[in-house]
C-alpha cells in the first residue's frame, strides 16, 4: 500500500478495508539488551524504585513505564540471538529514552536521583535554544536517558511531551 496513511481524511477516503492494517501506531514494550541483568535490576528497581510488572528471576524483568507500556530488561546476548544479531561492539544502542517533567526545576533533581541510584551523568540540566531544559544520564549499560522539561504547545506533541501531560502522568 505504499506510504502509511497520515491523516484522518486520507484514512477515511480509502474505505474500511485499508483501515484494517495489521500494525497500528503504538508501542507495547521496549526491551533493553543488558550486560548484567542483576545490575540493571538493581538500578531500575532498587535504585530508581520502579516496580516490576513481572519477572523470570535471572532471565528477564518487565517494568511498567506507562499506560500499556513495558520496559523489558533482558540479556544482551539473548536479545541479540533472538532478534538476529544486534550488537557489533560493546556500546549501547544509539538511542535515547526520555522522561518528561512538569517543570524545569525538576530536571536537575531527577538527574541527581538517577546518579545516586548508580547512573552516570552525561550532561547536566541545561537550558536549550528551543526553550526547554534537558540533561542526560546513562544507565549501567550506557543507555542514554534524557530528563526534560518541554514547554511545547505544538499539537500532536503537547499531549505527550508538554508540562500538563507530565503533571498528569506523575499524579
C-alpha positions as CSV (number, residue, x, y, z in Angstrom):
1,X,0.0,0.0,0.0
2,X,2.9,2.5,-0.4
3,X,3.3,5.1,2.3
4,X,1.3,4.9,5.5
5,X,-1.9,7.0,5.8
6,X,-1.1,10.2,7.6
7,X,-4.4,12.0,8.1
8,X,-7.9,11.1,9.2
9,X,-9.2,12.3,5.8
10,X,-6.8,10.0,3.9
11,X,-7.8,7.1,6.1
12,X,-11.5,7.7,5.6
13,X,-11.0,8.2,1.8
14,X,-9.6,4.7,1.2
15,X,-12.5,3.0,2.9
16,X,-12.8,0.3,5.6
17,X,-10.6,-2.4,4.1
18,X,-7.4,-0.2,4.2
19,X,-8.2,0.9,7.7
20,X,-7.7,-2.7,9.0
21,X,-3.9,-2.5,8.8
22,X,-2.0,-5.2,10.7
23,X,0.1,-2.7,12.8
24,X,-1.3,0.4,14.4
25,X,0.9,3.4,15.5
26,X,1.6,2.1,19.0
27,X,4.3,0.5,21.1
28,X,3.7,-2.1,23.8
29,X,7.2,-2.8,25.0
30,X,10.8,-1.5,24.6
31,X,13.4,-4.1,25.5
32,X,16.9,-3.1,26.6
33,X,19.6,-5.7,26.0
34,X,21.7,-5.6,29.2
35,X,25.1,-7.0,30.0
36,X,24.3,-7.8,33.6
37,X,20.6,-8.4,34.4
38,X,21.2,-8.2,38.2
39,X,22.9,-4.9,37.9
40,X,20.2,-3.5,35.6
41,X,17.5,-4.7,38.0
42,X,19.3,-3.1,41.0
43,X,19.5,0.2,39.1
44,X,15.9,0.4,37.9
45,X,14.1,-1.4,40.8
46,X,16.2,-0.8,43.9
47,X,17.8,2.5,42.8
48,X,15.0,4.3,41.0
49,X,12.2,2.5,42.8
50,X,10.4,1.2,39.7
51,X,8.1,-1.7,40.2
52,X,8.4,-4.9,38.2
53,X,5.2,-5.9,36.4
54,X,6.6,-9.4,36.0
55,X,9.9,-11.2,36.0
56,X,11.6,-14.5,35.5
57,X,14.4,-14.4,38.0
58,X,17.8,-14.5,36.3
59,X,16.2,-14.2,32.8
60,X,14.0,-11.1,32.3
61,X,12.4,-8.2,34.1
62,X,9.4,-6.3,32.9
63,X,8.7,-2.8,34.3
64,X,5.5,-0.8,33.9
65,X,6.6,2.6,32.5
66,X,3.3,4.0,31.2
67,X,-0.2,3.1,30.3
68,X,0.1,-0.2,28.3
69,X,3.9,0.2,28.0
70,X,6.5,-2.1,29.5
71,X,10.3,-1.7,29.6
72,X,12.0,-5.1,29.3
73,X,15.4,-5.8,30.7
74,X,16.9,-8.9,29.1
75,X,20.3,-10.4,28.4
76,X,22.1,-8.6,25.6
77,X,23.2,-11.9,24.2
78,X,19.7,-13.4,24.3
79,X,18.1,-10.4,22.7
80,X,20.7,-10.3,20.0
81,X,20.3,-14.1,19.3
82,X,16.5,-13.8,19.1
83,X,16.4,-10.6,17.1
84,X,19.1,-11.6,14.5
85,X,22.4,-10.2,15.8
86,X,22.0,-6.6,17.1
87,X,25.4,-5.9,18.6
88,X,28.7,-5.5,16.8
89,X,30.6,-3.9,19.6
90,X,30.4,-3.3,23.3
91,X,28.5,0.0,23.2
92,X,24.8,0.7,24.0
93,X,22.4,1.1,21.1
94,X,22.4,4.6,19.5
95,X,19.0,5.6,21.0
96,X,17.9,7.8,23.8
97,X,14.9,7.3,26.1
98,X,13.1,10.3,27.6
99,X,11.5,11.2,30.9
100,X,9.4,14.3,30.7
101,X,8.8,16.6,33.8
102,X,6.2,19.2,34.5
103,X,8.7,22.0,35.4
104,X,12.3,23.0,34.6
105,X,13.4,23.0,38.2
106,X,12.8,19.2,38.5
107,X,15.3,18.3,35.8
108,X,18.4,18.7,37.9
109,X,16.8,16.9,40.9
110,X,15.8,13.9,38.8
111,X,19.3,13.8,37.3
112,X,20.8,13.8,40.8
113,X,18.4,11.0,41.9
114,X,19.5,8.9,38.9
115,X,23.2,9.4,39.7
116,X,22.5,8.5,43.4
117,X,20.9,5.3,42.1
118,X,24.0,4.4,40.1
119,X,23.7,6.3,36.8
120,X,26.5,8.2,35.1
121,X,25.8,11.9,34.5
122,X,26.3,12.6,30.8
123,X,25.1,16.2,30.6
124,X,23.7,18.4,33.4
125,X,20.4,20.2,33.3
126,X,20.9,22.8,30.5
127,X,18.6,25.5,29.0
128,X,18.2,24.7,25.3
129,X,17.8,27.0,22.3
130,X,14.3,25.8,21.7
131,X,13.2,26.9,25.2
132,X,13.3,23.7,27.2
133,X,15.6,22.3,29.8
134,X,17.3,18.9,29.4
135,X,20.0,16.7,30.8
136,X,21.2,13.2,30.2
137,X,22.3,10.2,32.3
138,X,23.5,6.7,31.3
139,X,22.1,3.6,33.0
140,X,24.6,0.8,33.9
141,X,24.6,-0.4,30.3
142,X,25.2,3.0,28.8
143,X,21.6,3.6,27.6
144,X,21.1,7.3,27.5
145,X,18.1,8.8,29.3
146,X,17.0,12.4,28.6
147,X,15.4,14.1,31.5
148,X,13.5,17.1,30.2
149,X,11.0,19.8,30.6
150,X,9.5,20.8,27.3
151,X,7.3,23.9,27.1
152,X,5.9,22.9,23.7
153,X,2.4,23.8,22.7
154,X,2.7,22.1,19.3
155,X,-0.4,20.0,18.5
156,X,0.5,16.3,18.5
157,X,3.4,16.8,20.9
158,X,1.9,18.8,23.8
159,X,-0.4,15.8,24.7
160,X,2.7,13.6,25.3
161,X,5.6,16.0,25.9
162,X,4.0,19.1,27.4
163,X,4.2,20.1,31.1
164,X,0.5,19.3,31.7
165,X,0.9,15.8,30.3
166,X,3.9,15.2,32.7
167,X,1.9,16.6,35.6
168,X,-1.0,14.2,34.9
169,X,1.4,11.2,34.4
170,X,3.1,12.0,37.7
171,X,-0.2,12.4,39.5
